[in-house]
Amino acid sequence: MPPDNDDRLLTDADVKAVVDALENRIVDRFYSDLGKGVWSVVWKAIIIFLVGLAAAGAVKGIKITN
């Protein structure tokens, strides 16, 4: 049988510690996800720029001379 937990109570300090820890985890995850989103946008912009540069070079760079 599981032990009787009726006599276990949380103090105000315990509740504050749990809430503070949870708040820190939520904030850390938020900024981590925000950073991932920003880097994703930056990465896509770099790829688009490189593809555009390659396309411009392909169009302007083809010169057939005799």
Protein Blocks (a to p, Z undefined) as FASTA:
>chain_A
ZZdfklpccdfklmmmmmmmmmmmmmmmmmmmmmmmmmmmmmmmmmmmmmmmmmmmmmmm
pccdZZ
